[in-house]
Amino acid sequence: MTVPDVTVVIAVYNTMPYLTACLESLVAQTIGPARMEVVAVDDGSTDGGGALLDEYAARHPGLFTVLHQANSGGPAAPTNRGLALARGRYVLFLGADDWLGTEALDRMVAAADAWESDVLIPRQIGVNGRLVPQGIFGASAASVGFEDSALAWALADTKLFRLELIRRHNLSRNEDLKVYSDQPFTLAACLRARRISVLADYDYYHLVLREDRGNVTQRAGAPDRLRGVAAVQWVAAELAAEGAQLDAIRARHFGWEVPQLLQADFLLHPEELQDEICAGVAALVERFGAREVYDRLAVADRVRLELAAAGRPDALRDLIRYEAAHGDPPVVVDGRRHYAGYPAFRAAGLGLPDELFLLAEAPAPDEAPGAGDALAREGEGSPPGSPPITLVQQVWRGAVPVQVRRRLRRYPAWRRLTEAVLAGGANGGRR
């Protein structure tokens, strides 16, 4: 039997009517049915999705393999079952509410063959307001890494994987995870891959936000999310190289997924759940070295993490309410240092270190940049009298280490980007 170039694996659970567009996009692929196969696993759908899969299998014999099973409670089990049947040289995981550009598989397989890629990340765009980080898609690249790209922000399994890599390392989803089960899988594959590539020349993968917000990630509760983050960090601790590679992965989760659980929605939970969330965050912070990447996080996010880690949900609630009422805090100038003046700053009884609130430190007089040198100020901290430092600028500085900013100032394109970010920062930047 001829080995297909690519297997598309779909886990299906109550995704009508979006499933129709998903399947139609596969039928229309220019790579042709002789070079591809689709393995779809119906995870106990009750909306007619299982019958639609059977209909497509009957209309397109040889293209679709359909399996039906009782509902497992999450996408991991049906995905694993579909992966076990994959025969293609490559495998692509496709959400049952998402769809592919017509030329997607043809272009992806050709690029992966040409570059000898183990993992290939195709350009993805959001539909219906779905937010998709675009940092990794600045340009096509034969090889990228965690140290030199936004790869840490692209850990969903919406990628082309070499099946031999998956089989050799026995990679599969953790079926105990209700959410983020794809991230530990993807991270392990990327950290074991010989080459990770990016295709940014075409709209390959269309990620859909359902109108009912029924996507599984949207439905997941805070404890499930914390377990998912822990699973990713365990993989990073085991496989990532100490230094820039590991720090990039830490900064992504401690600078985004975890702080997201400590914002406005936190106040809507009962106090028992708030305490549980804080305990879960504390365990992550202590076990996985979050404090080692605090300098890469926005001040508000590292303060949230530290209040949760200290078991102070009361102070965390105060911080959230303060932000809702006032937005960005005032800047407190103490000598050469500028601090975010949140109520928790130097608050009696909390004992949080000043460094947690540090926005910038002005250079010493003999190191001061020349007049008007905004780029130097951006890297070293603004001197007294400069406009207040906004949250956008905090995030900018947290995301790009100062050493990197210094090296890149020599490039005109980087200087223009820096100036644009600083100018835009004056308009605010609250999430």
C-alpha positions as CSV (number, residue, x, y, z in Angstrom):
1,M,0.0,0.0,0.0
2,T,1.3,3.5,-0.9
3,V,2.4,5.6,2.0
4,P,0.6,9.0,1.9
5,D,2.7,12.1,2.3
6,V,0.5,13.5,5.1
7,T,-2.1,12.3,7.6
8,V,-4.6,14.8,9.0
9,V,-5.9,13.9,12.4
10,I,-9.1,15.4,13.7
11,A,-10.7,14.9,17.1
12,V,-14.4,15.7,16.8
13,Y,-16.8,16.6,19.6
14,N,-19.9,18.8,19.0
15,T,-18.4,21.2,16.5
16,M,-21.3,21.6,14.1
17,P,-21.8,23.6,11.9
18,Y,-18.1,24.4,11.8
19,L,-17.2,20.8,11.0
20,T,-18.6,21.1,7.5
21,A,-16.1,23.9,6.5
22,C,-13.3,21.9,8.1
23,L,-14.1,18.8,6.0
24,E,-14.7,20.8,2.8
25,S,-11.3,22.4,3.2
26,L,-9.7,18.9,3.2
27,V,-11.6,17.6,0.2
28,A,-10.5,20.7,-1.7
29,Q,-6.7,20.3,-1.0
30,T,-4.6,20.6,-4.1
31,I,-2.2,17.9,-2.9
32,G,-4.9,15.4,-4.0
33,P,-6.5,12.4,-2.3
34,A,-3.7,10.0,-3.5
35,R,-1.1,11.8,-1.3
36,M,-3.1,12.4,1.9
37,E,-5.4,10.6,4.3
38,V,-7.7,11.9,7.0
39,V,-8.3,10.1,10.3
40,A,-11.3,11.5,12.2
41,V,-12.3,10.3,15.6
42,D,-15.8,11.1,16.8
43,D,-15.6,11.5,20.6
44,G,-19.2,10.9,21.3
45,S,-20.7,13.9,19.5
46,T,-24.4,14.5,20.0
47,D,-24.9,17.2,17.4
48,G,-24.8,15.1,14.2
49,G,-21.1,15.5,13.7
50,G,-20.5,11.7,13.7
51,A,-23.1,11.2,11.0
52,L,-21.5,13.9,8.9
53,L,-18.1,12.2,9.2
54,D,-19.7,8.9,7.9
55,E,-21.3,10.8,5.0
56,Y,-17.9,12.3,3.9
57,A,-16.2,8.9,4.3
58,A,-18.9,7.4,2.0
59,R,-18.6,10.2,-0.6
60,H,-14.8,10.1,-0.6
61,P,-13.7,6.4,-0.3
62,G,-10.1,6.0,0.7
63,L,-9.7,9.5,1.9
64,F,-11.4,9.4,5.3
65,T,-11.1,6.9,8.1
66,V,-13.7,7.5,10.7
67,L,-13.8,6.1,14.2
68,H,-16.6,6.5,16.9
69,Q,-16.1,6.3,20.6
70,A,-17.8,7.3,23.8
71,N,-17.0,10.8,25.0
72,S,-13.6,10.9,26.8
73,G,-13.9,14.4,28.3
74,G,-11.2,16.1,26.3
75,P,-9.4,16.1,23.0
76,A,-6.3,14.1,24.1
77,A,-7.8,10.6,23.9
78,P,-9.4,10.9,20.4
79,T,-6.2,12.6,19.2
80,N,-4.1,9.8,20.4
81,R,-6.3,7.2,18.8
82,G,-6.2,9.0,15.5
83,L,-2.4,9.4,15.7
84,A,-2.0,5.7,16.4
85,L,-3.6,5.0,12.9
86,A,-1.5,7.6,11.0
87,R,0.5,6.3,8.1
88,G,1.7,9.5,6.4
89,R,5.3,10.7,6.4
90,Y,4.0,13.8,8.1
91,V,1.0,14.3,10.4
92,L,-1.0,17.5,10.8
93,F,-3.5,18.0,13.7
94,L,-6.5,20.0,12.6
95,G,-9.2,21.3,15.0
96,A,-12.7,20.2,14.0
97,D,-13.9,23.8,14.0
98,D,-10.9,25.1,12.0
99,W,-10.1,24.8,8.3
100,L,-7.1,24.9,5.9
101,G,-6.3,27.1,2.9
102,T,-6.7,25.1,-0.4
103,E,-3.0,24.8,-1.1
104,A,-1.9,24.3,2.5
105,L,-0.9,20.6,2.6
106,D,0.8,20.8,-0.8
107,R,2.9,23.8,0.2
108,M,3.7,22.4,3.6
109,V,4.9,19.0,2.5
110,A,7.0,20.5,-0.2
111,A,8.7,22.9,2.2
112,A,9.3,20.2,4.9
113,D,10.9,18.0,2.3
114,A,13.1,20.7,0.9
115,W,14.2,21.9,4.4
116,E,14.3,18.4,5.9
117,S,12.1,19.8,8.7
118,D,11.0,17.6,11.7
119,V,8.4,20.3,12.7
120,L,7.0,22.9,10.4
121,I,4.9,25.8,11.6
122,P,2.5,27.2,9.0
123,R,1.1,30.7,9.1
124,Q,-2.1,30.8,11.1
125,I,-4.8,33.5,11.2
126,G,-7.8,34.0,13.5
127,V,-11.4,33.9,12.3
128,N,-14.3,35.5,14.2
129,G,-12.0,37.5,16.4
130,R,-9.8,34.5,17.4
131,L,-6.5,35.9,18.7
132,V,-3.4,34.2,17.2
133,P,0.1,35.4,18.2
134,Q,1.9,36.4,15.0
135,G,5.4,36.9,16.3
136,I,6.7,33.7,14.7
137,F,5.2,34.5,11.3
138,G,7.4,37.6,10.4
139,A,9.0,35.7,7.6
140,S,9.5,32.1,6.3
141,A,12.5,30.5,7.8
142,A,14.2,27.1,7.2
143,S,15.3,26.9,10.9
144,V,14.2,28.7,14.1
145,G,14.8,28.1,17.8
146,F,13.5,29.2,21.1
147,E,16.4,31.6,21.6
148,D,16.0,33.5,18.3
149,S,12.3,33.6,17.6
150,A,8.8,33.6,19.1
151,L,8.7,29.8,19.1
152,A,7.7,29.7,22.8
153,W,4.5,31.5,21.8
154,A,3.7,28.8,19.2
155,L,3.2,25.6,21.2
156,A,-0.2,24.6,19.9
157,D,-0.1,21.4,17.9
158,T,-1.4,23.1,14.7
159,K,1.8,22.1,12.9
160,L,3.2,19.6,10.5
161,F,5.2,16.9,12.4
162,R,7.4,14.2,10.9
163,L,5.8,11.0,11.9
164,E,9.1,9.2,12.3
165,L,10.0,11.8,15.1
166,I,6.8,11.1,16.9
167,R,7.2,7.3,16.7
168,R,10.9,7.3,17.6
169,H,10.2,9.2,20.8
170,N,6.8,7.6,21.6
171,L,5.2,11.0,21.8
172,S,1.5,11.3,22.7
173,R,-1.0,13.5,24.6
174,N,-1.4,13.2,28.3
175,E,-5.0,12.1,28.6
176,D,-5.3,13.3,32.1
177,L,-5.2,16.9,30.9
178,K,-8.5,18.6,30.0
179,V,-6.7,21.5,28.4
180,Y,-3.2,22.3,27.0
181,S,-2.6,18.6,26.3
182,D,-1.1,19.7,23.0
183,Q,1.5,22.0,24.5
184,P,3.6,19.3,26.3
185,F,3.4,17.2,23.1
186,T,4.5,20.0,20.8
187,L,7.2,21.2,23.2
188,A,8.7,17.7,23.4
189,A,8.6,17.4,19.7
190,C,10.3,20.8,19.2
191,L,13.0,20.1,21.8
192,R,13.8,16.8,20.1
193,A,13.6,18.0,16.5
194,R,16.6,18.4,14.3
195,R,15.0,21.3,12.5
196,I,12.0,23.5,13.1
197,S,10.8,25.6,10.2
198,V,8.3,28.4,9.6
199,L,6.1,29.1,6.5
200,A,4.7,32.6,6.5
201,D,4.0,33.0,2.8
202,Y,0.3,31.9,2.7
203,D,-2.7,31.7,5.0
204,Y,-2.4,28.0,5.8
205,Y,-4.4,27.4,8.9
206,H,-7.6,29.3,9.9
207,L,-8.3,29.1,13.6
208,V,-12.0,29.8,14.4
209,L,-13.4,31.3,17.5
210,R,-16.9,29.8,17.8
211,E,-19.7,32.2,18.3
212,D,-20.8,30.4,21.5
213,R,-17.2,30.5,22.8
214,G,-17.4,26.7,22.9
215,N,-13.8,26.0,22.1
216,V,-12.4,23.6,24.7
217,T,-9.7,26.1,25.8
218,Q,-12.4,28.8,26.4
219,R,-14.4,26.4,28.6
220,A,-11.5,25.2,30.8
221,G,-11.4,26.1,34.5
222,A,-8.4,27.6,36.4
223,P,-7.3,24.3,38.1
224,D,-7.3,22.5,34.7
225,R,-5.2,25.3,33.2
226,L,-2.7,25.2,36.1
227,R,-2.3,21.4,35.6
228,G,-1.7,22.1,31.9
229,V,1.0,24.7,32.5
230,A,2.7,22.4,35.0
231,A,2.8,19.6,32.4
232,V,4.5,22.0,29.9
233,Q,7.0,23.1,32.5
234,W,7.9,19.5,33.4
235,V,8.8,18.9,29.8
236,A,10.8,22.1,29.7
237,A,12.7,21.1,32.9
238,E,13.5,17.7,31.5
239,L,14.5,18.6,27.9
240,A,15.3,22.3,27.5
241,A,18.8,23.6,27.7
242,E,19.5,25.9,30.7
243,G,19.7,29.5,29.9
244,A,18.0,31.3,27.0
245,Q,16.0,28.2,25.8
246,L,14.6,27.4,29.1
247,D,14.0,31.0,30.1
248,A,12.0,31.7,26.9
249,I,9.6,28.8,27.8
250,R,9.3,30.0,31.4
251,A,8.7,33.6,30.4
252,R,5.9,32.6,28.0
253,H,3.8,30.8,30.6
254,F,4.6,32.9,33.6
255,G,4.2,36.0,31.6
256,W,0.9,35.0,30.0
257,E,-1.1,31.9,30.9
258,V,-0.5,32.0,34.7
259,P,-1.1,35.8,35.2
260,Q,-4.3,35.5,33.1
261,L,-5.8,33.5,36.0
262,L,-5.0,36.3,38.4
263,Q,-6.9,39.1,36.7
264,A,-10.5,40.3,36.8
265,D,-12.2,36.9,36.5
266,F,-10.3,35.9,39.7
267,L,-12.8,38.0,41.7
268,L,-15.7,36.0,40.3
269,H,-14.6,32.8,41.9
270,P,-15.6,31.7,45.4
271,E,-12.9,32.3,48.0
272,E,-12.2,28.6,48.3
273,L,-11.3,28.4,44.6
274,Q,-9.3,31.6,44.9
275,D,-7.2,30.0,47.6
276,E,-6.8,26.9,45.5
277,I,-5.6,29.0,42.5
278,C,-3.1,30.8,44.7
279,A,-1.8,27.5,46.0
280,G,-1.4,26.2,42.5
281,V,0.4,29.3,41.3
282,A,2.7,29.1,44.4
283,A,3.6,25.5,43.5
284,L,4.5,26.5,39.9
285,V,6.5,29.5,40.9
286,E,8.6,27.6,43.5
287,R,9.0,24.4,41.4
288,F,9.8,25.9,38.0
289,G,12.0,28.9,38.8
290,A,9.6,31.6,37.8
291,R,11.5,34.3,39.7
292,E,14.5,33.7,37.4
293,V,12.6,35.3,34.6
294,Y,10.8,38.0,36.5
295,D,13.0,40.6,34.8
296,R,11.3,39.6,31.5
297,L,7.7,40.0,32.8
298,A,5.6,43.1,33.2
299,V,5.6,44.5,36.7
300,A,1.9,43.9,37.2
301,D,2.3,40.2,36.3
302,R,5.2,39.5,38.5
303,V,3.4,41.3,41.4
304,R,0.4,39.0,40.8
305,L,2.5,35.9,40.8
306,E,4.3,36.9,44.0
307,L,1.1,37.8,45.9
308,A,-0.4,34.4,44.9
309,A,2.9,32.6,45.8
310,A,2.8,34.4,49.2
311,G,-0.7,33.1,49.9
312,R,-2.2,36.6,49.9
313,P,-5.4,36.5,47.9
314,D,-6.6,39.5,49.9
315,A,-3.8,41.7,48.6
316,L,-4.2,40.2,45.1
317,R,-7.9,41.2,45.1
318,D,-6.9,44.7,46.1
319,L,-4.5,44.9,43.2
320,I,-7.1,43.7,40.7
321,R,-9.6,46.2,42.0
322,Y,-7.0,49.0,41.9
323,E,-6.2,48.3,38.3
324,A,-9.9,48.3,37.4
325,A,-10.4,51.6,39.0
326,H,-7.2,53.4,38.2
327,G,-5.4,51.6,35.3
328,D,-1.7,52.1,35.3
329,P,-0.2,53.1,38.7
330,P,1.8,56.3,39.2
331,V,5.6,56.1,38.8
332,V,7.5,56.5,42.1
333,V,10.9,58.0,41.6
334,D,13.5,57.1,44.3
335,G,16.9,58.4,43.3
336,R,17.8,56.8,40.0
337,R,15.1,54.1,40.3
338,H,11.6,54.2,39.0
339,Y,8.9,52.0,40.6
340,A,5.3,51.1,39.8
341,G,3.4,52.7,42.6
342,Y,0.8,49.9,43.3
343,P,-0.7,49.9,46.7
344,A,1.4,46.8,47.5
345,F,4.6,48.7,46.9
346,R,6.4,49.0,50.3
347,A,3.1,48.0,52.0
348,A,3.6,47.1,55.7
349,G,2.9,43.4,56.3
350,L,3.5,42.2,52.7
351,G,7.3,42.5,52.7
352,L,7.5,42.4,48.9
353,P,11.0,43.4,47.6
354,D,11.3,46.8,45.8
355,E,12.8,45.0,42.8
356,L,9.4,43.4,42.1
357,F,8.0,46.9,41.2
358,L,11.1,48.2,39.4
359,L,10.3,49.8,36.0
360,A,13.7,51.2,35.1
361,E,16.9,52.5,36.6
362,A,18.4,55.7,35.1
363,P,22.1,55.5,34.3
364,A,24.7,57.1,36.6
365,P,25.6,60.7,35.6
366,D,28.9,59.5,33.9
367,E,26.9,57.0,31.9
368,A,24.0,59.2,30.9
369,P,23.1,59.1,27.2
370,G,23.4,62.2,25.1
371,A,20.5,64.6,24.9
372,G,17.5,63.2,22.9
373,D,18.9,59.7,22.8
374,A,15.6,58.0,23.3
375,L,16.9,54.6,22.2
376,A,19.5,54.6,25.0
377,R,16.9,55.6,27.5
378,E,14.7,52.7,26.2
379,G,17.4,50.2,27.0
380,E,18.8,51.6,30.3
381,G,15.8,53.2,31.9
382,S,14.3,56.8,31.7
383,P,15.9,59.6,33.7
384,P,13.8,61.7,36.1
385,G,11.5,64.0,34.3
386,S,10.7,61.6,31.5
387,P,7.1,60.8,30.7
388,P,5.6,58.0,32.9
389,I,6.4,54.5,31.8
390,T,3.3,52.7,30.6
391,L,2.3,49.1,30.7
392,V,3.1,48.7,27.0
393,Q,6.6,49.8,27.6
394,Q,6.8,47.4,30.6
395,V,5.8,44.5,28.4
396,W,8.2,45.6,25.7
397,R,11.1,45.6,28.1
398,G,10.0,42.4,29.8
399,A,9.7,40.6,26.4
400,V,13.1,41.6,25.0
401,P,16.1,41.3,27.3
402,V,18.2,44.5,27.6
403,Q,21.3,42.8,26.3
404,V,19.5,41.9,23.1
405,R,18.0,45.5,22.8
406,R,21.6,46.9,23.0
407,R,22.9,44.7,20.3
408,L,20.0,45.4,17.9
409,R,20.1,49.1,18.2
410,R,22.7,49.2,15.3
411,Y,20.0,48.1,12.9
412,P,17.7,50.9,11.4
413,A,14.7,48.6,11.2
414,W,15.0,47.8,15.0
415,R,15.4,51.5,15.8
416,R,12.2,52.4,13.9
417,L,10.3,49.6,15.6
418,T,11.5,50.7,19.0
419,E,10.5,54.3,18.4
420,A,7.0,53.1,17.3
421,V,6.6,51.0,20.4
422,L,7.6,53.9,22.7
423,A,5.4,56.3,20.9
424,G,2.4,53.9,21.1
425,G,3.1,53.3,24.7
426,A,2.0,56.8,25.5
427,N,-1.5,55.7,24.6
428,G,-1.7,53.2,27.4
429,G,-1.6,49.4,27.1
430,R,-3.8,47.8,29.6
431,R,-4.8,44.3,28.7
